[in-house]
Amino acid sequence: MEAVTILLADDEAILLLDFEAALTDAGFLVTSVASGAKAIDILHSSNSPVGGLVTDIRFREFPDGWEVARVARAIDPDMPIVYISGHGAVDWTSRGVPNSIMIEKPFTLSQLVTAVSQLLNARPPRAS
């Protein structure tokens, strides 16, 4: 089975490195960025086969994680989305995309890997 590329967006450098290591150790290919704008650039890049998105909600500047997820879903309506945040869970039901998962910081790295895996496993098969 081909490794899935996960786009990981978080502007806290230490956390970004920890999350990237956990996802890589779980067998995912990881593209890490520190802003919502960079995440959207990668999503729009035709040579970037992103199979899932893990995004913080709050970045230092717009766009926020809610917007990154909306762009991802506009490109791929079944894209697995995991939101990570220390202070955004209350808005998840109103601002998050359907069939996404919210994990509140602090969380264990295994929770992150489990959430990504769960959404990937629930994803409908892609048309070839």
C-alpha positions as a LaTeX table, in Angstrom:
\begin{tabular}{lrrr}
\hline
Residue & $x$ (\AA) & $y$ (\AA) & $z$ (\AA) \\
\hline
Met1 & 0.00 & 0.00 & 0.00 \\
Glu2 & 1.27 & 3.44 & $-0.92$ \\
Ala3 & 2.11 & 5.83 & 1.92 \\
Val4 & $-0.38$ & 8.67 & 2.36 \\
Thr5 & 0.87 & 12.26 & 2.43 \\
Ile6 & $-0.46$ & 14.28 & 5.36 \\
Leu7 & $-0.32$ & 18.07 & 5.23 \\
Leu8 & 0.49 & 19.27 & 8.75 \\
Ala9 & $-0.01$ & 22.95 & 9.63 \\
Asp10 & 0.90 & 24.39 & 13.03 \\
Asp11 & 2.80 & 27.58 & 13.87 \\
Glu12 & 4.29 & 26.23 & 17.10 \\
Ala13 & 7.65 & 24.86 & 15.92 \\
Ile14 & 8.25 & 22.38 & 18.76 \\
Leu15 & 4.77 & 20.89 & 18.40 \\
Leu16 & 5.12 & 20.77 & 14.62 \\
Leu17 & 8.29 & 18.68 & 14.97 \\
Asp18 & 6.66 & 16.34 & 17.51 \\
Phe19 & 3.53 & 15.86 & 15.39 \\
Glu20 & 5.61 & 15.33 & 12.24 \\
Ala21 & 7.75 & 12.68 & 13.97 \\
Ala22 & 4.69 & 10.82 & 15.29 \\
Leu23 & 2.98 & 10.75 & 11.89 \\
Thr24 & 6.20 & 9.74 & 10.11 \\
Asp25 & 6.78 & 6.96 & 12.64 \\
Ala26 & 3.23 & 5.75 & 11.90 \\
Gly27 & 4.14 & 5.37 & 8.22 \\
Phe28 & 2.78 & 8.60 & 6.76 \\
Leu29 & 4.63 & 10.98 & 4.48 \\
Val30 & 4.38 & 14.43 & 6.07 \\
Thr31 & 4.58 & 17.89 & 4.55 \\
Ser32 & 4.86 & 20.42 & 7.39 \\
Val33 & 4.11 & 24.13 & 7.20 \\
Ala34 & 3.92 & 26.88 & 9.81 \\
Ser35 & 1.06 & 28.94 & 8.37 \\
Gly36 & $-2.38$ & 28.62 & 6.87 \\
Ala37 & $-1.26$ & 30.49 & 3.75 \\
Lys38 & 1.54 & 27.97 & 3.09 \\
Ala39 & $-0.88$ & 25.10 & 3.64 \\
Ile40 & $-3.27$ & 26.54 & 1.06 \\
Asp41 & $-0.38$ & 27.05 & $-1.38$ \\
Ile42 & 0.49 & 23.35 & $-1.07$ \\
Leu43 & $-3.15$ & 22.30 & $-1.45$ \\
His44 & $-3.35$ & 24.29 & $-4.70$ \\
Ser45 & $-0.05$ & 22.84 & $-5.97$ \\
Ser46 & $-0.76$ & 20.18 & $-8.59$ \\
Asn47 & 2.36 & 18.17 & $-7.72$ \\
Ser48 & 1.33 & 17.72 & $-4.09$ \\
Pro49 & $-0.79$ & 14.58 & $-3.56$ \\
Val50 & $-2.16$ & 15.50 & $-0.13$ \\
Gly51 & $-4.23$ & 12.65 & 1.29 \\
Gly52 & $-5.15$ & 14.22 & 4.62 \\
Leu53 & $-4.89$ & 17.47 & 6.57 \\
Val54 & $-3.96$ & 18.12 & 10.18 \\
Thr55 & $-4.30$ & 21.80 & 10.99 \\
Asp56 & $-4.15$ & 24.06 & 13.98 \\
Ile57 & $-7.06$ & 26.48 & 14.08 \\
Arg58 & $-5.31$ & 29.68 & 15.10 \\
Phe59 & $-2.32$ & 31.02 & 13.22 \\
Arg60 & $-0.57$ & 34.35 & 13.77 \\
Glu61 & $-2.21$ & 35.65 & 10.59 \\
Phe62 & $-5.11$ & 34.78 & 8.28 \\
Pro63 & $-6.09$ & 32.32 & 6.92 \\
Asp64 & $-7.00$ & 30.26 & 9.96 \\
Gly65 & $-7.34$ & 26.49 & 10.13 \\
Trp66 & $-11.08$ & 26.67 & 9.46 \\
Glu67 & $-10.33$ & 28.30 & 6.09 \\
Val68 & $-7.50$ & 25.86 & 5.28 \\
Ala69 & $-9.90$ & 22.95 & 5.81 \\
Arg70 & $-12.58$ & 24.56 & 3.61 \\
Val71 & $-10.03$ & 24.97 & 0.80 \\
Ala72 & $-8.91$ & 21.34 & 1.23 \\
Arg73 & $-12.50$ & 20.12 & 0.99 \\
Ala74 & $-13.17$ & 22.30 & $-2.08$ \\
Ile75 & $-10.27$ & 20.50 & $-3.77$ \\
Asp76 & $-11.11$ & 17.04 & $-2.40$ \\
Pro77 & $-14.61$ & 16.66 & $-0.87$ \\
Asp78 & $-13.56$ & 13.51 & 1.03 \\
Met79 & $-10.23$ & 14.84 & 2.38 \\
Pro80 & $-9.71$ & 13.64 & 5.98 \\
Ile81 & $-9.42$ & 16.69 & 8.26 \\
Val82 & $-8.11$ & 16.71 & 11.83 \\
Tyr83 & $-8.25$ & 20.02 & 13.69 \\
Ile84 & $-5.85$ & 20.56 & 16.59 \\
Ser85 & $-6.29$ & 23.45 & 18.98 \\
Gly86 & $-5.88$ & 24.64 & 22.51 \\
His87 & $-8.88$ & 26.93 & 22.24 \\
Gly88 & $-11.15$ & 26.26 & 19.30 \\
Ala89 & $-13.21$ & 23.20 & 20.14 \\
Val90 & $-16.32$ & 25.22 & 21.03 \\
Asp91 & $-16.46$ & 26.53 & 17.43 \\
Trp92 & $-15.90$ & 23.13 & 15.80 \\
Thr93 & $-19.56$ & 22.25 & 15.28 \\
Ser94 & $-20.34$ & 25.60 & 13.66 \\
Arg95 & $-17.09$ & 26.30 & 11.79 \\
Gly96 & $-15.55$ & 22.88 & 11.14 \\
Val97 & $-16.14$ & 20.85 & 7.99 \\
Pro98 & $-18.37$ & 17.74 & 8.20 \\
Asn99 & $-16.78$ & 14.37 & 9.03 \\
Ser100 & $-13.75$ & 15.96 & 10.65 \\
Ile101 & $-12.18$ & 15.34 & 14.06 \\
Met102 & $-11.21$ & 17.93 & 16.69 \\
Ile103 & $-8.41$ & 17.14 & 19.13 \\
Glu104 & $-7.82$ & 19.59 & 21.95 \\
Lys105 & $-4.27$ & 20.40 & 23.03 \\
Pro106 & $-2.65$ & 18.98 & 25.01 \\
Phe107 & $-3.14$ & 15.52 & 23.56 \\
Thr108 & $-1.01$ & 12.42 & 23.19 \\
Leu109 & 0.75 & 11.74 & 19.90 \\
Ser110 & $-1.07$ & 8.42 & 19.68 \\
Gln111 & $-4.40$ & 10.32 & 19.72 \\
Leu112 & $-3.24$ & 12.26 & 16.67 \\
Val113 & $-2.16$ & 9.14 & 14.77 \\
Thr114 & $-5.41$ & 7.36 & 15.69 \\
Ala115 & $-7.56$ & 10.29 & 14.50 \\
Val116 & $-5.75$ & 10.51 & 11.15 \\
Ser117 & $-5.90$ & 6.74 & 10.65 \\
Gln118 & $-9.59$ & 6.60 & 11.59 \\
Leu119 & $-10.53$ & 9.25 & 9.00 \\
Leu120 & $-8.37$ & 7.66 & 6.28 \\
Asn121 & $-9.96$ & 4.26 & 6.93 \\
Ala122 & $-13.47$ & 5.80 & 6.72 \\
Arg123 & $-12.71$ & 7.60 & 3.46 \\
Pro124 & $-14.60$ & 6.36 & 0.42 \\
Pro125 & $-12.38$ & 4.71 & $-2.23$ \\
Arg126 & $-11.01$ & 7.19 & $-4.75$ \\
Ala127 & $-12.10$ & 6.86 & $-8.35$ \\
Ser128 & $-9.18$ & 5.89 & $-10.54$ \\
\hline
\end{tabular}
